[in-house]
Structures are given as structure tokens and as C-alpha cells.
Amino acid sequence: MTLKWGIVGVAGIGASHAKALKDMEGVELYAACDVVPEVLDNFCEQFGVPHRFTDYGEFLKSEVEVVSICTPHFLHTEQVIAALEAGKHVLCEKPLAISVSETDAIVAAAQKAKGKSGVVFQHRLDPPVQAVKKVLPELGELVRGFYECHHFRTMTYYRQGKWRGTWWGEGGGVLINQAIHDLDVLVSLLDLPKQVTARLSNWGHNGIEVEDLATAVFEWENGAHFVVHISSVASALPTRLEITGNNATVIQEGRSVRLGRYTTPLRQFLEESPEVWGSPKAVWEDVPVDMSIPHGHKDAVQQFAKAILTGQEPIVSLSEGAKSVELVNAMILSHFTGAPVSIPVDRSAYDALLTELKQGVKRLR
Ligand SMILES: NC(=O)c1ccc[n+]([C@@H]2O[C@H](COP(=O)([O-])OP(=O)(O)OC[C@H]3O[C@@H](n4cnc5c(N)ncnc54)[C@H](O)[C@@H]3O)[C@@H](O)[C@H]2O)c1
């Protein structure tokens, strides 16, 4: 079997899809679609793609069997649903969509569709993240955590495209574009919290309307707290993830992962220790990080092709890929209402807020 693959949106990450697939057995780069003819022509010539379309509807009418959606965020919902309804397999770039009501519509369409579908979230495959995942069962009941994620972006980055840095085009700032990867890693490890409280600001990007700094507290049913601190304005800081459970703490910083096992579980020590000022000690060890496991964007795209070719499930399904949008929407809604937001997010409340943000009725500053 050879899959006839098509890519929609080819100026940026679309080329990475083509590079991942061009020499892959069982895949033929069959078609491409872009609204900018010269971008489309250059791409088709570079990758030897035989069928080119400037109209997405015509592209879907072709014999293309698998569609990579690599367009700006605001187009994902209509393009994913149209491709699913046309009977195609669909791989959508992150974020799955801008709002949770959109991700609901996509997931509903996928449930009725015949084709396989998935979202590109390559960072959950990162070897340090996989090392954290491996030791997670040792932690026991979740107590607290901290996640520091910085993705510096200049105004030149934002000037690359009109859709960037806008509520209508991007649906947010650092949260929905860059930190969506970190939030996806978090849900891949801990799933969704029960409640989110957040503050956002635009600290340093004059000329864009969305956030470049965000801090949130995620709360779980058992009272566990997790602090997430995200920015596109702080630099030279490592990504740092800490998760503390009743039995141990794991700390990931860059490629380093360390596990500290408590000599006595926290709850037991709290309850039973005769000491007034004592606390459980931790015995620390380095957790091996296997850099040879498949990871990165290329492997994530290839894994989706393999899932179709071998009948396996994609790594990140659409409903799994929707969870990070749930967190982003919860953080934005919490900021603008000044109140904690329960998960699942109130769909109509978020839609109403997004409409006001797009219209400029509500602003960050
Ligand atoms: N997984 C990752 O690490 C990663 C990295 C970069 C970008 N992305 C995601 O990929 C998507 C695209 O980002 P980008 O940086 O490549 O954007 P881009 O603006 O560089 O490219 C988007 C392309 O889509 C085309 N396009 C616009 N409207 C279209 C339409 N109606 N039909 C067909 N084509 C259309 C544009 O002409 C352009 O060629 C975004 O969702 C982004 O978040 C993911």
C-alpha cells in the first residue's frame, strides 16, 4: 500500500512534513495546497509534488488519502472537519484549534469519520519527558508541582504573518502557540486538573494584542497544586519541571532528570513522626535519559504514517490533543473573569470572551 499524502499550508512547518515523508516507504508526496501560488510552486518543485491546488475544496476532491494541516491556527477547525468528512486521514499541527467549542466539533467529526486522525505534539516524545513518565508511578499521590517554560520570541517573529499575535488568527499568544507543547507534556503526564486560576499580561511585545507572560495554579481533586510559569520574554532560563508525589519528587531540567525517593512517605511522616521540626529525607539518583528513542518532529510525523500503514493508533489522538486547548482557554478565561475556572471550561463563556477579544471590546492592555 502507498499512501497518497497531501500537505495544506506549505511556507513553514509544511516543509518539515514533506522532509519527514519524502523518502518514507509506503508514502507518496501526492499533492499540496496553498493560497500563495509562488510558495506552492516553489514547494512542489523542491519536493517533486505532482498535484498542486490553491483551493482547499479542489484539493480534497483529489485522490489524496492523508492530509497534513499546516495552516494558521484559525483555519484548523474548518479544514480538519472538511478533510474528515471527505474520508481522509488527518494529521493536524498544534494547536488542534483555538477554542474548546471548536475542538469539541472536531472530536465529534472524528468519531463519525473512517480515517485515522492525530495532532503533532512531538515534545511528549522527548527523551527527558519519557524518563519522567517512566518514574511517575513511583511518586504516588500527587502533592505539588512546578513548571517553568520560556520561549523567547521577538517582534520580528510576530511580523512574519498577519495572523500571528492576534486573537482572531492565533487565539492567544505564548500559551496557544509555544507553551501548548509544554501543556501537552503536562497532560500526557498528569492529565487535566480540576480547576485553573491564572494571570496573563503583555509585558514586552508592543504591537500584538495577546499575552507574552502567564502564571497559573492548577488544582487537582485531592488538593494538589501545580504552578505553571510561561513566557516569551524571559531568556536564558532552562525548562524546569518538578513533580512531587507522596513517595518521591522528580525534577527535569533540560536533559537532566533526577528522582528523590523519600525515606518515609510524606503523609506517613506528617501523621506519625514524633519530631517537632523533622522532615523526610530524600535519596537522590539520576534517571537515565535514552536519547536514542524516536523523538522530534520528524518521528512524530512518521509515526502517524506508520499508524495508518500498520493499523495502529496514532500517538496523540484528536481528543488527547484537545486537552492542551482546554488548559489554554481555562487560563485565558480565568484571567479575564478574575476567578478560578473549572475544567471542563464553560464553552459558551469562552466563546463569548473570545468574540469580545477579537472585537477589541476586551483587551490585555
Ligand atoms: N509542531 C511544531 O513544532 C510546529 C512548529 C511550527 C509551526 N507549527 C504549527 O504549524 C501551523 C503553521 O505554522 P507556520 O509557522 O508554518 O505558519 P506559516 O504562516 O509560516 O505558514 C502557513 C502557510 O499556510 C498557508 N495558508 C494560509 N491560508 C491558507 C488556506 N486557506 N489554504 C491553504 N493554505 C493556506 C500560507 O500561505 C502559508 O504558506 C501552525 O498551527 C503552527 O502552530 C507547529
Ligand as a Chemical Component Dictionary entry (heavy atoms), coordinates in Angstrom:
data_LIG
# 
_chem_comp.id                   LIG 
_chem_comp.type                 NON-POLYMER 
_chem_comp.pdbx_formal_charge   0 
_chem_comp.three_letter_code    LIG 
# 
loop_
_chem_comp_atom.comp_id 
_chem_comp_atom.atom_id 
_chem_comp_atom.alt_atom_id 
_chem_comp_atom.type_symbol 
_chem_comp_atom.charge 
_chem_comp_atom.model_Cartn_x 
_chem_comp_atom.model_Cartn_y 
_chem_comp_atom.model_Cartn_z 
_chem_comp_atom.pdbx_ordinal 
LIG N1  N1  N 0  4.888  21.169 15.791 1  
LIG C1  C1  C 0  5.680  22.225 15.797 2  
LIG O1  O1  O 0  6.710  22.284 16.475 3  
LIG C2  C2  C 0  5.314  23.415 14.946 4  
LIG C3  C3  C 0  6.306  24.328 14.534 5  
LIG C4  C4  C 0  5.929  25.411 13.751 6  
LIG C5  C5  C 0  4.576  25.612 13.426 7  
LIG N2  N2  N 1  3.640  24.735 13.876 8  
LIG C6  C6  C 0  2.212  24.944 13.579 9  
LIG O2  O2  O 0  2.029  24.825 12.170 10 
LIG C7  C7  C 0  0.992  25.705 11.742 11 
LIG C8  C8  C 0  1.541  26.618 10.645 12 
LIG O3  O3  O 0  2.577  27.414 11.186 13 
LIG P1  P1  P 0  3.732  28.026 10.240 14 
LIG O4  O4  O 0  4.690  28.643 11.170 15 
LIG O5  O5  O -1 4.168  27.034 9.253  16 
LIG O6  O6  O 0  2.859  29.182 9.516  17 
LIG P2  P2  P 0  3.216  29.982 8.189  18 
LIG O7  O7  O 0  2.402  31.237 8.261  19 
LIG O8  O8  O 0  4.688  30.056 8.015  20 
LIG O9  O9  O 0  2.674  29.041 7.022  21 
LIG C9  C9  C 0  1.284  28.865 6.838  22 
LIG C10 C10 C 0  1.010  28.538 5.387  23 
LIG O10 O10 O 0  -0.410 28.351 5.223  24 
LIG C11 C11 C 0  -0.802 28.988 4.011  25 
LIG N3  N3  N 0  -2.234 29.267 4.052  26 
LIG C12 C12 C 0  -2.865 30.311 4.662  27 
LIG N4  N4  N 0  -4.195 30.216 4.451  28 
LIG C13 C13 C 0  -4.403 29.102 3.709  29 
LIG C14 C14 C 0  -5.567 28.461 3.204  30 
LIG N5  N5  N 0  -6.790 28.971 3.411  31 
LIG N6  N6  N 0  -5.404 27.325 2.466  32 
LIG C15 C15 C 0  -4.169 26.815 2.232  33 
LIG N7  N7  N 0  -3.030 27.376 2.708  34 
LIG C16 C16 C 0  -3.150 28.497 3.442  35 
LIG C17 C17 C 0  0.067  30.227 3.956  36 
LIG O11 O11 O 0  0.112  30.779 2.648  37 
LIG C18 C18 C 0  1.401  29.665 4.413  38 
LIG O12 O12 O 0  2.101  29.121 3.317  39 
LIG C19 C19 C 0  0.529  26.454 12.994 40 
LIG O13 O13 O 0  -0.576 25.780 13.525 41 
LIG C20 C20 C 0  1.712  26.330 13.942 42 
LIG O14 O14 O 0  1.351  26.429 15.299 43 
LIG C21 C21 C 0  3.997  23.630 14.610 44 
# 
loop_
_chem_comp_bond.comp_id 
_chem_comp_bond.atom_id_1 
_chem_comp_bond.atom_id_2 
_chem_comp_bond.value_order 
_chem_comp_bond.pdbx_ordinal 
LIG N1  C1  SING 1  
LIG C1  O1  DOUB 2  
LIG C1  C2  SING 3  
LIG C2  C3  SING 4  
LIG C2  C21 DOUB 5  
LIG C3  C4  DOUB 6  
LIG C4  C5  SING 7  
LIG C5  N2  DOUB 8  
LIG N2  C6  SING 9  
LIG N2  C21 SING 10 
LIG C6  O2  SING 11 
LIG C6  C20 SING 12 
LIG O2  C7  SING 13 
LIG C7  C8  SING 14 
LIG C7  C19 SING 15 
LIG C8  O3  SING 16 
LIG O3  P1  SING 17 
LIG P1  O4  DOUB 18 
LIG P1  O5  SING 19 
LIG P1  O6  SING 20 
LIG O6  P2  SING 21 
LIG P2  O7  DOUB 22 
LIG P2  O8  SING 23 
LIG P2  O9  SING 24 
LIG O9  C9  SING 25 
LIG C9  C10 SING 26 
LIG C10 O10 SING 27 
LIG C10 C18 SING 28 
LIG O10 C11 SING 29 
LIG C11 N3  SING 30 
LIG C11 C17 SING 31 
LIG N3  C12 SING 32 
LIG N3  C16 SING 33 
LIG C12 N4  DOUB 34 
LIG N4  C13 SING 35 
LIG C13 C14 SING 36 
LIG C13 C16 DOUB 37 
LIG C14 N5  SING 38 
LIG C14 N6  DOUB 39 
LIG N6  C15 SING 40 
LIG C15 N7  DOUB 41 
LIG N7  C16 SING 42 
LIG C17 O11 SING 43 
LIG C17 C18 SING 44 
LIG C18 O12 SING 45 
LIG C19 O13 SING 46 
LIG C19 C20 SING 47 
LIG C20 O14 SING 48 
# 
